[in-house]
Protein backbone atom coordinates (compact mmCIF):
# COMPACT_ATOMS: atom_id res chain seq x y z
CA UNK A 1 0.00 0.00 0.00
CA UNK A 2 1.33 3.42 -0.95
CA UNK A 3 1.80 6.07 1.72
CA UNK A 4 0.23 8.75 -0.42
CA UNK A 5 -1.93 9.34 -3.48
CA UNK A 6 -4.41 6.62 -2.57
CA UNK A 7 -6.50 4.82 -5.16
CA UNK A 8 -9.74 3.39 -3.83
CA UNK A 9 -11.99 1.15 -5.94
CA UNK A 10 -15.62 0.39 -5.14
CA UNK A 11 -17.24 -2.59 -6.82
CA UNK A 12 -20.96 -1.96 -7.00
CA UNK A 13 -20.31 1.75 -7.39
CA UNK A 14 -23.81 2.33 -8.77
CA UNK A 15 -25.33 1.48 -5.38
CA UNK A 16 -27.70 3.93 -3.74
CA UNK A 17 -25.31 3.85 -0.74
CA UNK A 18 -22.44 5.43 -2.69
CA UNK A 19 -23.24 9.01 -1.58
CA UNK A 20 -22.72 7.92 2.04
CA UNK A 21 -19.40 6.38 1.03
CA UNK A 22 -18.28 9.62 -0.62
CA UNK A 23 -19.47 11.61 2.40
CA UNK A 24 -17.38 9.34 4.63
CA UNK A 25 -14.26 9.95 2.58
CA UNK A 26 -14.86 13.70 2.59
CA UNK A 27 -15.20 13.69 6.39
CA UNK A 28 -11.79 12.01 6.54
CA UNK A 29 -10.07 14.15 3.93
CA UNK A 30 -7.32 15.05 6.40
CA UNK A 31 -6.67 11.38 7.22
CA UNK A 32 -6.71 9.87 3.75
CA UNK A 33 -4.55 11.30 0.92
CA UNK A 34 -6.99 10.20 -1.77
CA UNK A 35 -6.10 10.83 -5.38
CA UNK A 36 -8.52 8.54 -7.24
CA UNK A 37 -11.90 7.00 -6.47
CA UNK A 38 -13.05 4.43 -9.00
CA UNK A 39 -16.71 3.42 -9.07
CA UNK A 40 -17.25 0.27 -11.09
CA UNK A 41 -20.44 -1.57 -11.99
CA UNK A 42 -21.82 -3.93 -14.60
CA UNK A 43 -23.69 -3.13 -17.81
CA UNK A 44 -27.07 -3.68 -16.12
CA UNK A 45 -26.14 -1.06 -13.52
CA UNK A 46 -24.72 1.48 -15.97
CA UNK A 47 -27.56 4.01 -15.68
CA UNK A 48 -27.45 4.03 -11.89
CA UNK A 49 -23.65 4.25 -11.93
CA UNK A 50 -23.79 7.33 -14.13
CA UNK A 51 -26.45 9.00 -11.97
CA UNK A 52 -24.79 8.35 -8.63
CA UNK A 53 -21.31 8.86 -10.09
CA UNK A 54 -22.14 12.36 -11.29
CA UNK A 55 -23.53 13.10 -7.85
CA UNK A 56 -20.30 11.82 -6.28
CA UNK A 57 -18.34 14.23 -8.48
CA UNK A 58 -20.58 17.10 -7.33
CA UNK A 59 -20.02 16.15 -3.68
CA UNK A 60 -16.25 16.11 -4.12
CA UNK A 61 -16.30 19.45 -5.94
CA UNK A 62 -18.53 21.03 -3.29
CA UNK A 63 -16.01 19.92 -0.66
CA UNK A 64 -13.27 21.79 -2.55
CA UNK A 65 -11.27 18.64 -3.22
CA UNK A 66 -9.31 17.73 -6.34
CA UNK A 67 -9.97 13.98 -6.17
CA UNK A 68 -10.50 12.20 -9.46
CA UNK A 69 -13.79 10.27 -9.57
CA UNK A 70 -13.79 7.65 -12.34
CA UNK A 71 -16.87 5.76 -13.52
CA UNK A 72 -16.28 2.50 -15.37
CA UNK A 73 -17.68 -0.87 -16.34
CA UNK A 74 -14.12 -2.23 -16.55
CA UNK A 75 -13.40 -3.94 -13.23
CA UNK A 76 -9.77 -4.58 -14.09
CA UNK A 77 -9.13 -0.90 -14.76
CA UNK A 78 -10.65 -0.03 -11.42
CA UNK A 79 -8.55 -2.62 -9.58
CA UNK A 80 -5.21 -1.78 -11.25
CA UNK A 81 -2.85 -0.55 -8.49
CA UNK A 82 -5.71 0.03 -6.03
CA UNK A 83 -4.79 0.42 -2.36
CA UNK A 84 -8.24 -0.41 -1.03
CA UNK A 85 -11.11 -2.29 -2.68
CA UNK A 86 -14.60 -2.07 -1.19
CA UNK A 87 -17.41 -4.33 -2.34
CA UNK A 88 -21.10 -3.41 -2.14
CA UNK A 89 -22.63 -5.30 -5.04
CA UNK A 90 -25.81 -7.34 -5.41
CA UNK A 91 -25.72 -10.11 -8.02
CA UNK A 92 -29.00 -10.01 -9.94
CA UNK A 93 -29.83 -6.55 -8.56
CA UNK A 94 -32.95 -6.01 -6.44
CA UNK A 95 -34.99 -8.28 -8.72
CA UNK A 96 -32.98 -11.17 -7.29
CA UNK A 97 -33.90 -10.14 -3.76
CA UNK A 98 -37.57 -10.08 -4.74
CA UNK A 99 -37.26 -13.71 -5.85
CA UNK A 100 -35.34 -14.64 -2.70
CA UNK A 101 -38.19 -13.36 -0.57
CA UNK A 102 -41.32 -14.09 -2.57
CA UNK A 103 -40.65 -17.70 -3.60
CA UNK A 104 -40.17 -19.04 -0.04
CA UNK A 105 -43.00 -16.88 1.32
CA UNK A 106 -45.36 -18.33 -1.29
CA UNK A 107 -44.88 -21.62 0.61
CA UNK A 108 -45.17 -20.04 4.04
CA UNK A 109 -41.41 -20.11 4.62
CA UNK A 110 -39.24 -17.13 5.51
CA UNK A 111 -37.14 -15.83 2.63
CA UNK A 112 -35.09 -13.26 4.53
CA UNK A 113 -32.19 -11.99 2.43
CA UNK A 114 -29.31 -12.89 4.74
CA UNK A 115 -30.63 -15.47 7.20
CA UNK A 116 -33.17 -17.74 5.53
CA UNK A 117 -33.52 -19.43 2.15
CA UNK A 118 -32.98 -16.10 0.40
CA UNK A 119 -29.75 -15.49 2.29
CA UNK A 120 -28.33 -18.83 1.24
CA UNK A 121 -29.15 -18.12 -2.40
CA UNK A 122 -27.62 -14.69 -2.18
CA UNK A 123 -24.45 -16.45 -1.01
CA UNK A 124 -24.65 -18.97 -3.90
CA UNK A 125 -24.73 -16.05 -6.37
CA UNK A 126 -22.17 -13.88 -4.63
CA UNK A 127 -19.35 -16.16 -3.48
CA UNK A 128 -18.13 -17.13 -7.00
CA UNK A 129 -18.02 -13.42 -7.88
CA UNK A 130 -15.96 -12.44 -4.82
CA UNK A 131 -13.51 -15.24 -5.62
CA UNK A 132 -13.26 -13.92 -9.18
CA UNK A 133 -12.54 -10.43 -7.86
CA UNK A 134 -9.76 -11.87 -5.69
CA UNK A 135 -8.18 -13.55 -8.73
CA UNK A 136 -8.08 -10.14 -10.42
CA UNK A 137 -6.65 -8.56 -7.27
CA UNK A 138 -3.85 -11.13 -7.12
CA UNK A 139 -2.71 -9.89 -10.51
CA UNK A 140 -3.60 -6.20 -10.41
CA UNK A 141 -3.35 -5.00 -6.79
CA UNK A 142 -1.65 -7.73 -4.72
CA UNK A 143 -1.13 -5.49 -1.68
CA UNK A 144 -4.65 -4.06 -1.49
CA UNK A 145 -7.08 -4.46 1.39
CA UNK A 146 -10.52 -5.88 0.60
CA UNK A 147 -13.30 -4.25 2.62
CA UNK A 148 -16.48 -6.25 2.12
CA UNK A 149 -19.98 -5.14 3.01
CA UNK A 150 -21.73 -7.24 0.41
CA UNK A 151 -24.27 -9.47 2.14
CA UNK A 152 -24.37 -12.10 3.47
CA UNK A 153 -21.22 -10.42 4.78
CA UNK A 154 -20.02 -13.21 7.06
CA UNK A 155 -20.18 -15.95 4.45
CA UNK A 156 -18.74 -13.76 1.70
CA UNK A 157 -15.86 -12.72 3.97
CA UNK A 158 -15.18 -16.33 5.01
CA UNK A 159 -15.10 -17.38 1.37
CA UNK A 160 -12.63 -14.58 0.59
CA UNK A 161 -10.28 -15.37 3.48
CA UNK A 162 -10.54 -19.14 3.81
CA UNK A 163 -11.10 -20.19 0.21
CA UNK A 164 -9.79 -17.21 -1.77
CA UNK A 165 -6.76 -16.94 0.49
CA UNK A 166 -7.04 -13.14 0.69
CA UNK A 167 -6.01 -12.60 4.32
CA UNK A 168 -6.22 -8.84 3.99
CA UNK A 169 -10.03 -9.00 4.02
CA UNK A 170 -12.42 -7.51 6.56
CA UNK A 171 -16.20 -7.74 6.55
CA UNK A 172 -18.45 -4.98 7.83
CA UNK A 173 -22.05 -4.66 8.97
CA UNK A 174 -24.05 -1.67 10.17
CA UNK A 175 -26.06 -3.61 12.79
CA UNK A 176 -23.53 -3.33 15.66
CA UNK A 177 -23.30 0.43 15.10
CA UNK A 178 -27.00 0.78 15.84
CA UNK A 179 -26.72 -1.37 18.96
CA UNK A 180 -23.88 0.81 20.28
CA UNK A 181 -25.89 3.97 19.72
CA UNK A 182 -28.96 2.41 21.36
CA UNK A 183 -26.99 1.48 24.49
CA UNK A 184 -25.51 4.96 24.83
CA UNK A 185 -28.94 6.55 24.42
CA UNK A 186 -30.57 4.27 27.00
CA UNK A 187 -27.82 4.83 29.57
CA UNK A 188 -27.63 8.55 28.86
CA UNK A 189 -23.87 8.59 28.38
CA UNK A 190 -21.61 9.29 25.38
CA UNK A 191 -20.93 6.22 23.29
CA UNK A 192 -17.18 6.66 23.76
CA UNK A 193 -17.64 6.26 27.54
CA UNK A 194 -18.85 2.68 27.07
CA UNK A 195 -16.90 -0.47 26.29
CA UNK A 196 -18.56 -3.08 24.07
CA UNK A 197 -17.77 -6.71 23.35
CA UNK A 198 -19.63 -8.28 20.43
CA UNK A 199 -19.25 -11.92 19.46
CA UNK A 200 -20.96 -14.29 17.05
CA UNK A 201 -21.31 -14.36 13.29
CA UNK A 202 -22.78 -11.80 10.90
CA UNK A 203 -26.43 -11.02 11.70
CA UNK A 204 -26.17 -13.52 14.55
CA UNK A 205 -24.12 -11.99 17.34
CA UNK A 206 -24.62 -10.96 20.95
CA UNK A 207 -22.94 -8.23 22.99
CA UNK A 208 -22.08 -7.07 26.49
CA UNK A 209 -21.49 -3.52 27.73
CA UNK A 210 -19.37 -1.90 30.46
CA UNK A 211 -19.07 1.74 31.59
CA UNK A 212 -15.88 3.74 32.13
CA UNK A 213 -15.87 2.86 35.85
CA UNK A 214 -15.61 -0.82 34.92
CA UNK A 215 -19.16 -1.75 35.88
CA UNK A 216 -20.98 -4.11 33.53
CA UNK A 217 -24.28 -2.59 32.37
CA UNK A 218 -25.55 -5.52 30.27
CA UNK A 219 -28.30 -6.69 32.63
CA UNK A 220 -29.42 -3.12 33.20
CA UNK A 221 -29.71 -2.61 29.44
CA UNK A 222 -31.68 -5.85 29.09
CA UNK A 223 -34.19 -4.47 31.62
CA UNK A 224 -34.29 -1.05 29.91
CA UNK A 225 -34.71 -2.37 26.37
CA UNK A 226 -36.57 -5.67 26.78
CA UNK A 227 -38.30 -5.32 30.16
CA UNK A 228 -42.03 -6.15 30.49
CA UNK A 229 -43.00 -2.47 30.62
CA UNK A 230 -40.74 -1.33 27.81
CA UNK A 231 -41.72 -0.38 24.28
CA UNK A 232 -39.27 -2.47 22.30
CA UNK A 233 -38.19 -0.53 19.25
CA UNK A 234 -35.64 -1.89 16.79
CA UNK A 235 -33.12 0.59 15.41
CA UNK A 236 -33.06 -1.47 12.20
CA UNK A 237 -35.13 -0.04 9.37
CA UNK A 238 -35.41 -3.36 7.57
CA UNK A 239 -36.67 -5.58 10.40
CA UNK A 240 -40.10 -5.56 12.01
CA UNK A 241 -39.64 -4.80 15.71
CA UNK A 242 -41.67 -7.63 17.21
CA UNK A 243 -40.99 -7.77 20.97
CA UNK A 244 -38.58 -10.33 22.35
CA UNK A 245 -39.62 -12.46 25.32
CA UNK A 246 -38.02 -10.66 28.27
CA UNK A 247 -37.55 -13.81 30.35
CA UNK A 248 -35.55 -15.45 27.57
CA UNK A 249 -33.21 -12.50 27.07
CA UNK A 250 -32.80 -12.14 30.83
CA UNK A 251 -31.80 -15.81 31.06
CA UNK A 252 -29.37 -15.38 28.17
CA UNK A 253 -27.51 -12.61 29.97
CA UNK A 254 -26.40 -10.98 26.74
CA UNK A 255 -27.95 -8.42 24.42
CA UNK A 256 -29.19 -10.02 21.18
CA UNK A 257 -28.71 -8.85 17.63
CA UNK A 258 -31.85 -7.49 15.98
CA UNK A 259 -31.81 -10.41 13.56
CA UNK A 260 -32.23 -12.89 16.42
CA UNK A 261 -35.93 -12.06 16.16
CA UNK A 262 -36.12 -14.46 13.23
CA UNK A 263 -35.07 -17.30 15.55
CA UNK A 264 -36.23 -16.35 19.05
CA UNK A 265 -39.71 -15.28 17.91
CA UNK A 266 -39.84 -17.08 14.60
CA UNK A 267 -43.61 -17.57 14.45
CA UNK A 268 -44.45 -13.85 14.88
CA UNK A 269 -41.80 -12.78 12.37
CA UNK A 270 -42.92 -15.35 9.82
CA UNK A 271 -46.59 -14.36 10.16
CA UNK A 272 -45.69 -10.70 9.65
CA UNK A 273 -43.60 -11.53 6.56
CA UNK A 274 -46.41 -13.63 5.09
CA UNK A 275 -48.86 -10.78 5.65
CA UNK A 276 -46.50 -8.40 3.82
CA UNK A 277 -46.16 -10.90 0.98
CA UNK A 278 -49.94 -11.16 0.58
CA UNK A 279 -50.15 -7.36 0.39
CA UNK A 280 -47.36 -7.19 -2.19
CA UNK A 281 -45.14 -5.35 0.27
CA UNK A 282 -42.17 -7.61 0.96
CA UNK A 283 -39.06 -5.78 2.14
CA UNK A 284 -37.48 -6.18 -1.29
CA UNK A 285 -40.44 -4.50 -2.96
CA UNK A 286 -40.37 -1.63 -0.43
CA UNK A 287 -36.62 -1.19 -0.98
CA UNK A 288 -37.14 -1.05 -4.75
CA UNK A 289 -39.61 1.80 -4.30
CA UNK A 290 -37.26 3.61 -1.91
CA UNK A 291 -34.36 3.21 -4.29
CA UNK A 292 -36.39 4.54 -7.21
CA UNK A 293 -37.14 7.69 -5.20
CA UNK A 294 -33.50 8.05 -4.21
CA UNK A 295 -32.24 7.91 -7.78
CA UNK A 296 -34.78 10.53 -8.79
CA UNK A 297 -33.26 12.75 -6.08
CA UNK A 298 -29.73 11.92 -7.23
CA UNK A 299 -30.54 13.16 -10.72
CA UNK A 300 -30.90 16.73 -9.41
CA UNK A 301 -27.85 18.62 -10.73
CA UNK A 302 -27.99 20.85 -7.63
CA UNK A 303 -27.78 17.96 -5.15
CA UNK A 304 -24.22 17.77 -3.85
CA UNK A 305 -24.75 16.17 -0.42
CA UNK A 306 -26.16 12.91 0.94
CA UNK A 307 -29.95 13.25 1.25
CA UNK A 308 -31.62 12.29 4.52
CA UNK A 309 -33.91 9.90 2.63
CA UNK A 310 -30.98 7.50 2.23
CA UNK A 311 -31.39 6.54 5.90
CA UNK A 312 -34.66 4.81 4.98
CA UNK A 313 -32.75 2.23 2.90
CA UNK A 314 -31.96 0.19 6.00
CA UNK A 315 -28.20 0.04 5.52
CA UNK A 316 -27.34 3.46 6.88
CA UNK A 317 -23.84 3.66 8.49
CA UNK A 318 -22.51 0.81 6.30
CA UNK A 319 -20.49 3.11 4.09
CA UNK A 320 -19.28 5.35 6.89
CA UNK A 321 -18.01 2.23 8.68
CA UNK A 322 -16.10 1.25 5.54
CA UNK A 323 -14.45 4.67 5.41
CA UNK A 324 -13.47 4.47 9.07
CA UNK A 325 -12.09 0.97 8.51
CA UNK A 326 -9.90 2.27 5.67
CA UNK A 327 -8.76 5.28 7.71
CA UNK A 328 -7.95 3.10 10.71
CA UNK A 329 -5.86 0.66 8.65
CA UNK A 330 -4.05 3.43 6.77
CA UNK A 331 -3.28 5.46 9.90
CA UNK A 332 -3.03 2.61 12.43
CA UNK A 333 -5.77 4.42 14.39
CA UNK A 334 -6.83 1.31 16.31
CA UNK A 335 -10.48 2.30 16.14
CA UNK A 336 -12.65 -0.15 18.08
CA UNK A 337 -14.91 -1.78 15.49
CA UNK A 338 -17.05 -4.89 15.06
CA UNK A 339 -15.68 -6.83 12.12
CA UNK A 340 -16.05 -10.16 10.35
CA UNK A 341 -12.57 -11.61 10.60
CA UNK A 342 -10.67 -14.84 11.29
CA UNK A 343 -11.63 -16.45 14.59
CA UNK A 344 -8.14 -17.62 15.60
CA UNK A 345 -9.45 -18.81 18.96
CA UNK A 346 -11.41 -15.66 19.84
CA UNK A 347 -14.61 -17.71 20.26
CA UNK A 348 -13.64 -21.11 21.62
CA UNK A 349 -16.96 -22.69 20.60
CA UNK A 350 -16.31 -22.21 16.86
CA UNK A 351 -13.64 -23.57 14.48
CA UNK A 352 -10.27 -21.84 14.72
CA UNK A 353 -10.12 -21.05 11.00
CA UNK A 354 -13.69 -19.84 10.48
CA UNK A 355 -14.81 -16.22 10.21
CA UNK A 356 -16.62 -14.63 13.15
CA UNK A 357 -18.02 -11.16 13.87
CA UNK A 358 -16.27 -9.70 16.91
CA UNK A 359 -15.05 -6.48 18.54
CA UNK A 360 -11.52 -5.19 18.56
CA UNK A 361 -9.17 -2.42 17.41
CA UNK A 362 -8.35 -1.98 13.72
CA UNK A 363 -4.61 -1.64 13.20
CA UNK A 364 -2.38 -1.19 10.17
CA UNK A 365 -2.09 -4.99 9.98
CA UNK A 366 -5.83 -5.59 10.34
CA UNK A 367 -8.36 -6.35 13.07
CA UNK A 368 -7.23 -7.62 16.48
CA UNK A 369 -10.30 -9.11 18.15
CA UNK A 370 -10.84 -9.13 21.90
CA UNK A 371 -10.96 -12.60 23.37
CA UNK A 372 -14.53 -13.75 24.05
CA UNK A 373 -14.15 -17.35 25.15
CA UNK A 374 -17.19 -19.63 25.38
CA UNK A 375 -20.91 -18.95 25.07
CA UNK A 376 -23.55 -20.10 27.54
CA UNK A 377 -25.19 -23.30 26.29
CA UNK A 378 -28.36 -21.70 24.79
CA UNK A 379 -26.21 -19.54 22.53
CA UNK A 380 -23.53 -22.17 21.93
CA UNK A 381 -25.92 -24.72 20.48
CA UNK A 382 -27.57 -22.45 17.96
CA UNK A 383 -24.43 -20.63 16.81
CA UNK A 384 -22.60 -23.90 16.17
CA UNK A 385 -25.53 -24.97 14.04
CA UNK A 386 -25.50 -21.65 12.17
CA UNK A 387 -21.77 -21.84 11.51
CA UNK A 388 -22.14 -25.39 10.17
CA UNK A 389 -24.86 -24.09 7.86
CA UNK A 390 -22.60 -21.24 6.66
CA UNK A 391 -19.71 -23.59 5.95
CA UNK A 392 -22.02 -25.88 3.99
CA UNK A 393 -23.44 -22.97 1.99
CA UNK A 394 -19.95 -21.80 1.06
CA UNK A 395 -18.94 -25.29 -0.07
CA UNK A 396 -22.10 -25.61 -2.16
CA UNK A 397 -21.53 -22.19 -3.76
CA UNK A 398 -17.95 -22.93 -4.75
CA UNK A 399 -18.50 -26.48 -5.98
CA UNK A 400 -22.01 -26.08 -7.38
CA UNK A 401 -22.88 -29.09 -5.24
CA UNK A 402 -26.63 -29.80 -5.17
CA UNK A 403 -26.29 -32.24 -2.27
CA UNK A 404 -24.42 -29.69 -0.16
CA UNK A 405 -27.01 -27.03 -1.04
CA UNK A 406 -29.82 -29.34 0.06
CA UNK A 407 -27.94 -30.11 3.23
CA UNK A 408 -27.54 -26.39 3.95
CA UNK A 409 -31.28 -25.89 3.51
CA UNK A 410 -31.91 -28.76 5.92
CA UNK A 411 -29.51 -27.36 8.55
CA UNK A 412 -30.91 -23.81 8.41
CA UNK A 413 -33.40 -23.40 11.30
CA UNK A 414 -35.66 -21.16 9.21
CA UNK A 415 -36.22 -23.74 6.44
CA UNK A 416 -38.35 -26.87 6.98
CA UNK A 417 -36.47 -30.04 6.06
CA UNK A 418 -37.56 -32.83 3.78
CA UNK A 419 -39.70 -32.23 0.71
CA UNK A 420 -40.14 -28.51 1.40
CA UNK A 421 -36.40 -27.92 1.52
CA UNK A 422 -36.00 -29.63 -1.86
CA UNK A 423 -38.96 -27.79 -3.37
CA UNK A 424 -37.58 -24.40 -2.35
CA UNK A 425 -34.09 -25.28 -3.51
CA UNK A 426 -35.32 -26.37 -6.95
CA UNK A 427 -37.57 -23.35 -7.44
CA UNK A 428 -34.87 -20.88 -6.41
CA UNK A 429 -32.31 -22.58 -8.65
CA UNK A 430 -34.65 -22.17 -11.63
CA UNK A 431 -35.48 -18.57 -10.68
CA UNK A 432 -31.80 -17.57 -10.48
CA UNK A 433 -30.44 -19.69 -13.35
CA UNK A 434 -28.76 -16.72 -15.06
CA UNK A 435 -26.58 -16.09 -12.01
CA UNK A 436 -25.74 -19.66 -10.97
CA UNK A 437 -23.37 -21.09 -13.60
CA UNK A 438 -21.91 -23.51 -11.03
CA UNK A 439 -25.32 -25.19 -10.77
CA UNK A 440 -26.02 -25.27 -14.53
CA UNK A 441 -26.26 -29.06 -14.80
CA UNK A 442 -28.70 -29.37 -11.90
CA UNK A 443 -30.82 -26.49 -13.22
CA UNK A 444 -31.00 -28.18 -16.65
CA UNK A 445 -32.06 -31.42 -14.95
CA UNK A 446 -34.82 -29.67 -13.00
CA UNK A 447 -36.09 -27.86 -16.10
CA UNK A 448 -36.20 -31.14 -18.01
CA UNK A 449 -37.72 -33.36 -15.32
CA UNK A 450 -39.90 -30.86 -13.43
CA UNK A 451 -41.77 -28.58 -15.85
CA UNK A 452 -44.26 -27.86 -13.08
CA UNK A 453 -41.46 -26.21 -11.07
CA UNK A 454 -40.60 -23.91 -13.96
CA UNK A 455 -44.28 -23.08 -14.48
CA UNK A 456 -44.78 -22.28 -10.80
CA UNK A 457 -41.82 -19.91 -10.62
CA UNK A 458 -42.75 -18.20 -13.88
CA UNK A 459 -46.34 -17.61 -12.77
CA UNK A 460 -45.35 -16.40 -9.31
CA UNK A 461 -42.88 -13.84 -10.61
CA UNK A 462 -45.46 -12.48 -13.06
CA UNK A 463 -47.40 -11.23 -10.07
CA UNK A 464 -44.41 -9.35 -8.71
Secondary structure, DSSP 8 states (H G I E B T S, - for coil): --SSSEEEEEETTTSTTHHHHHHHHHHTTTT--EEEEEEE--GGGHHHHHHHHHHHHHHHHHTT---EEEEES-HHHHHTT-SEEEE---TTHHHHHHHHHHHHHTTT----TTTSHHHHHHHHHHHHHHHHHHHHHHHH-TT-EEEE--SSHHHHHHIIIIIS---SEEE--SHHHHHHHHHHHHHTS-GGGEEEEEEEETTEEEEEEEETTS-B-HHHHHHHHHSTTS----S-TTS------HHHHHHHTSEE-GGGHHHHTHHHHHHHHHHHHHTT--HHHHHHHHHHHHHHHHT-TT--S--GGGGGGS-TTHHHHHHHHHHHHHHT--EEEEEEEE-TTSBTTS-TTSEEEEEEEEETTEEEE---B---HHHHHHHHHHHHHHHHHHHHHHHT-HHHHHHHHHHSTTS--THHHHHHHHHHHHHTGGG-GGGHHHHHHHHHH-HHHHHHHHHHHHT-
